Every structure is written in C-alpha cells, then in structure tokens.
C-alpha cells in the first residue's frame, strides 16, 4: 500500500471552525505532527493512543527546522503507512505546506490537502471588519511583512500605494516601520486594526490610525500571533470587550 500524507489546515484556533473533513481525517490518523498555533481544542479531536509530535513554530522560536519537519513527515509516513500534518490557518497561505508536499512526493508518498480558514480572513471577520465593501474598496491584499531572509517585504510598498484593504501577516514586530511606510502613501488618519489570538476566548482587537497604532499596541500589549488590517473598512469594526474594559479602567 502506498504511504499517505494528509496536510490539514487547522484554522485560526476555534475548534468549531475546522472543516468536517479535517475532523474525520484527524479521527482516522495514526500519527499527527502539529504546530504551535494549533489550539488544544483542535488537538482534542485526535483519538487517545494516537502519537502526537510537536514540531511547533512561533515568531522567533522554531522547535524544528523546516528541513527536519520534512524528513519527519517522510519517516512517519513510511513507518505508519500514513501521517497527518496539522498546521494553523491554511497550509497554503504562508504556511510552507507546498514545500512539505513536494518533499514527500519525492519519496513516492501520496499527498492530500485539507484546506483551513486562514487568519487573514477569519481575523477581520471576527473583528467585525469586512475585507471588502461596495463603495469603499475593490480588492483586498494579503501580504507577509517578513521575507524568508527576515527583511521587510517589498510588496508592502505596492500594497500601501493601492486603495485596497491590506491584511498583513507576521508584521506585529515591524508595526512601527509598517505604519511609517503606509503613512507615506496614505493619510496618517487611515484606520488600522490589530487582531490577536483570533477566534479564541482571549481574542484582542485594537483599532486606531496609522499615526497612533504603535502607541495603542504598546498600551494594550499586543503580541504575536496577531494580524494587521489597514483600510477604510476598519471603521466598521469594533474593539474587543477586553480592550473596552481596559480602557474603562484607565479612564
């Protein structure tokens, strides 16, 4: 029998946002390799007795190098006959899922992909922000702030020079540089939102403008994992109850 590799997008964290297919594959898994951004509620779908292997990645802290994870996928697929890889969000949206598939295929492993809800869509939605609205914008861009070399993506300049809603991943650590860049091409009063811990009980939404968002991010201690949303549609969103409660205490 041909060994099989299942690549599952775990979504933003809320277990109820998993697809039915993802749940079925998890329940039928023999071994699961999972990342740091996969919530405990999602992991609860894995039956007792199934081997779970942590290969987590968070900003600035990688447990295994990508090459080591690739090899582990192959080793487990050959050992068990099938292996399941569980990644936060969607595996094909800055998730390096294609790299894992390409490596597995060189060993004759059959590959299947189960899409997940990307934080780039779930984040704005759960903050009450539509990424598109008739009469306001005609497109939305999803951009990573950080390239594989650790530098700023040049696509951010193109995005800033557009009228699109811009959703930025992996950018909280570069928030000041991003706000400065967008201020060069857009009004400094342009609305911007930060959404942390998307879909989880600890979700935090901070809304401000390009000129004050760094100060607000520091005030409310915004940290990864979080996304950045820039555009006029942000005016339709609402700050989270966590932030509102904190603001009342400070008043």
C-alpha positions as CSV (number, residue, x, y, z in Angstrom):
1,X,0.0,0.0,0.0
2,X,1.3,3.5,-0.9
3,X,2.2,5.6,2.1
4,X,0.0,8.7,2.5
5,X,0.4,12.2,3.8
6,X,-2.5,14.3,4.9
7,X,-1.9,18.1,5.2
8,X,-4.6,19.8,7.3
9,X,-5.2,23.5,7.8
10,X,-6.4,23.8,11.4
11,X,-7.9,27.3,11.0
12,X,-7.3,30.2,13.5
13,X,-7.9,28.3,16.7
14,X,-11.6,27.8,17.4
15,X,-12.2,24.0,17.0
16,X,-15.7,24.7,15.6
17,X,-14.1,26.4,12.6
18,X,-12.5,23.1,11.5
19,X,-14.0,21.5,8.4
20,X,-15.9,18.2,8.7
21,X,-13.2,16.6,6.5
22,X,-10.4,17.8,8.8
23,X,-12.2,16.3,11.8
24,X,-12.7,13.0,10.0
25,X,-9.0,12.7,8.9
26,X,-7.8,13.6,12.5
27,X,-10.0,10.8,13.9
28,X,-8.6,8.3,11.5
29,X,-5.0,9.4,11.9
30,X,-2.2,7.1,13.0
31,X,0.3,9.9,13.9
32,X,-0.1,13.7,13.9
33,X,2.6,16.3,13.6
34,X,1.3,19.6,14.8
35,X,2.4,23.3,15.1
36,X,2.5,25.8,18.0
37,X,-0.5,27.7,16.7
38,X,-2.8,24.6,16.8
39,X,-5.1,25.0,19.8
40,X,-5.7,22.4,22.5
41,X,-9.4,22.2,21.5
42,X,-8.4,21.2,17.9
43,X,-6.0,18.6,19.3
44,X,-8.8,17.1,21.3
45,X,-10.2,15.6,18.1
46,X,-7.2,13.3,17.9
47,X,-8.1,9.9,19.5
48,X,-6.3,8.7,22.6
49,X,-3.4,6.5,21.8
50,X,-2.6,8.3,18.5
51,X,1.0,9.5,18.6
52,X,1.2,13.3,18.6
53,X,4.5,15.0,17.7
54,X,5.1,18.7,18.4
55,X,7.1,20.4,15.6
56,X,6.0,23.9,16.5
57,X,6.9,27.2,15.1
58,X,6.3,30.6,16.6
59,X,7.8,34.0,15.8
60,X,11.4,33.9,16.9
61,X,11.2,30.3,18.3
62,X,11.4,27.3,16.0
63,X,11.3,23.9,17.6
64,X,12.4,22.0,14.4
65,X,13.8,23.4,11.2
66,X,11.6,23.0,8.2
67,X,14.0,20.5,6.7
68,X,13.8,18.4,9.8
69,X,10.0,18.5,9.7
70,X,10.0,17.5,6.0
71,X,12.1,14.5,6.8
72,X,10.0,13.6,9.8
73,X,6.9,13.6,7.6
74,X,8.5,11.0,5.3
75,X,9.9,8.9,8.2
76,X,6.4,8.7,9.8
77,X,4.6,8.0,6.6
78,X,6.9,5.1,5.8
79,X,6.7,3.8,9.4
80,X,2.9,4.0,9.9
81,X,1.6,3.9,6.4
82,X,0.1,7.4,6.8
83,X,1.0,10.6,8.6
84,X,-1.1,13.7,9.3
85,X,0.3,17.2,9.4
86,X,-1.7,19.8,11.3
87,X,-0.9,23.5,10.7
88,X,-2.5,26.6,11.9
89,X,-4.6,28.6,9.5
90,X,-4.4,27.4,5.9
91,X,-1.3,25.4,4.9
92,X,-1.0,27.2,1.6
93,X,-1.2,30.8,3.0
94,X,2.4,31.5,4.1
95,X,2.3,28.0,5.7
96,X,5.0,26.3,3.7
97,X,2.7,23.4,3.0
98,X,3.7,23.1,-0.6
99,X,7.3,22.6,0.4
100,X,6.3,19.7,2.6
101,X,4.2,18.1,-0.2
102,X,7.0,18.5,-2.8
103,X,9.5,16.8,-0.4
104,X,7.1,13.9,0.4
105,X,6.3,13.3,-3.2
106,X,10.0,12.6,-4.0
107,X,9.7,9.5,-1.8
108,X,6.6,8.3,-3.6
109,X,4.2,9.3,-0.9
110,X,0.6,10.1,-1.9
111,X,-0.4,13.6,-0.7
112,X,-3.8,15.0,0.2
113,X,-4.6,18.6,1.3
114,X,-7.5,19.7,3.5
115,X,-7.9,23.5,3.4
116,X,-8.3,25.5,6.6
117,X,-9.6,29.0,7.3
118,X,-6.8,31.5,7.1
119,X,-6.3,34.1,9.8
120,X,-6.1,36.6,7.0
121,X,-9.9,36.1,6.5
122,X,-11.0,35.0,10.0
123,X,-9.3,37.8,11.8
124,X,-11.0,40.7,10.1
125,X,-14.4,38.9,10.0
126,X,-14.3,38.1,13.8
127,X,-13.3,41.8,14.5
128,X,-16.4,42.9,12.5
129,X,-14.3,44.2,9.6
130,X,-15.4,43.2,6.1
131,X,-12.3,43.0,3.9
132,X,-14.5,44.3,1.0
133,X,-17.5,46.6,1.0
134,X,-19.2,48.0,-2.1
135,X,-18.4,51.7,-2.5
136,X,-15.3,51.6,-0.3
137,X,-12.8,49.2,-1.9
138,X,-12.4,46.9,-4.9
139,X,-9.9,44.4,-3.6
140,X,-8.0,43.1,-0.6
141,X,-4.4,42.1,-0.4
142,X,-2.8,39.6,1.9
143,X,0.9,40.3,2.4
144,X,3.6,38.9,4.7
145,X,5.6,41.6,6.4
146,X,8.6,39.4,6.8
147,X,10.5,37.6,4.0
148,X,12.4,34.4,4.4
149,X,15.6,36.4,5.0
150,X,13.9,38.3,7.8
151,X,13.6,41.6,5.9
152,X,10.6,43.7,5.0
153,X,8.6,42.5,2.0
154,X,8.8,44.9,-0.9
155,X,5.2,44.1,-1.7
156,X,4.2,46.2,1.2
157,X,5.1,49.3,-0.8
158,X,2.9,48.3,-3.6
159,X,0.1,47.5,-1.2
160,X,0.4,50.8,0.5
161,X,0.2,52.6,-2.8
162,X,-3.2,50.9,-3.6
163,X,-6.7,51.6,-2.4
164,X,-7.1,48.0,-1.3
165,X,-7.8,46.7,2.2
166,X,-4.4,45.3,3.3
167,X,-4.1,42.3,5.6
168,X,-0.6,41.8,6.9
169,X,0.7,38.6,8.5
170,X,3.8,38.3,10.6
171,X,4.1,42.1,11.0
172,X,3.5,43.0,14.6
173,X,7.2,43.1,15.3
174,X,7.6,45.6,12.4
175,X,4.5,47.6,13.2
176,X,6.3,51.0,13.5
177,X,8.0,50.5,10.2
178,X,4.7,49.4,8.5
179,X,2.8,52.4,9.9
180,X,5.5,54.8,8.7
181,X,5.5,53.2,5.2
182,X,1.8,53.4,4.8
183,X,1.7,56.9,6.1
184,X,3.9,57.9,3.1
185,X,1.2,56.7,0.7
186,X,-2.0,57.1,2.6
187,X,-3.3,59.7,5.1
188,X,-1.9,59.2,8.6
189,X,-5.5,59.1,9.8
190,X,-6.1,55.9,7.8
191,X,-7.8,53.3,10.0
192,X,-5.8,50.3,11.1
193,X,-6.7,47.3,13.3
194,X,-4.7,44.7,15.2
195,X,-6.3,41.3,15.9
196,X,-4.6,39.0,18.3
197,X,-5.5,35.4,19.3
198,X,-8.0,35.2,16.5
199,X,-11.2,33.2,17.3
200,X,-10.0,32.3,20.8
201,X,-11.6,33.5,24.1
202,X,-8.5,35.7,24.5
203,X,-9.1,37.5,21.2
204,X,-8.0,41.1,21.3
205,X,-8.9,43.8,18.8
206,X,-7.2,47.2,18.9
207,X,-8.3,49.9,16.4
208,X,-6.6,53.1,15.7
209,X,-4.9,55.1,13.0
210,X,-1.6,55.0,11.3
211,X,-0.4,57.8,13.5
212,X,-1.3,56.3,16.9
213,X,-1.4,52.5,16.4
214,X,2.1,51.9,17.7
215,X,1.2,53.7,21.0
216,X,-2.0,51.8,21.3
217,X,-0.3,48.4,20.6
218,X,2.1,49.1,23.4
219,X,-0.7,50.3,25.7
220,X,-2.7,47.1,25.2
221,X,0.3,44.8,25.0
222,X,-0.4,43.4,21.5
223,X,1.8,40.4,20.7
224,X,2.1,37.7,18.1
225,X,0.1,35.8,16.9
226,X,-1.7,38.8,15.5
227,X,-2.6,40.3,12.1
228,X,-2.7,43.9,10.9
229,X,-5.7,45.2,8.8
230,X,-5.4,48.6,7.1
231,X,-8.1,50.4,5.1
232,X,-11.3,52.4,5.4
233,X,-13.3,49.2,6.1
234,X,-11.6,49.1,9.5
235,X,-14.0,51.9,10.6
236,X,-16.8,49.3,10.6
237,X,-15.0,47.1,13.1
238,X,-15.2,47.2,16.9
239,X,-12.5,46.9,19.5
240,X,-12.9,43.8,21.7
241,X,-14.5,43.8,25.1
242,X,-11.1,43.1,26.6
243,X,-9.8,46.4,25.2
244,X,-13.0,48.3,26.1
245,X,-12.8,47.0,29.7
246,X,-9.2,48.0,30.0
247,X,-10.0,51.5,28.6
248,X,-12.7,52.0,31.2
249,X,-10.3,51.1,34.0
250,X,-7.8,53.6,32.6
251,X,-10.4,56.3,32.4
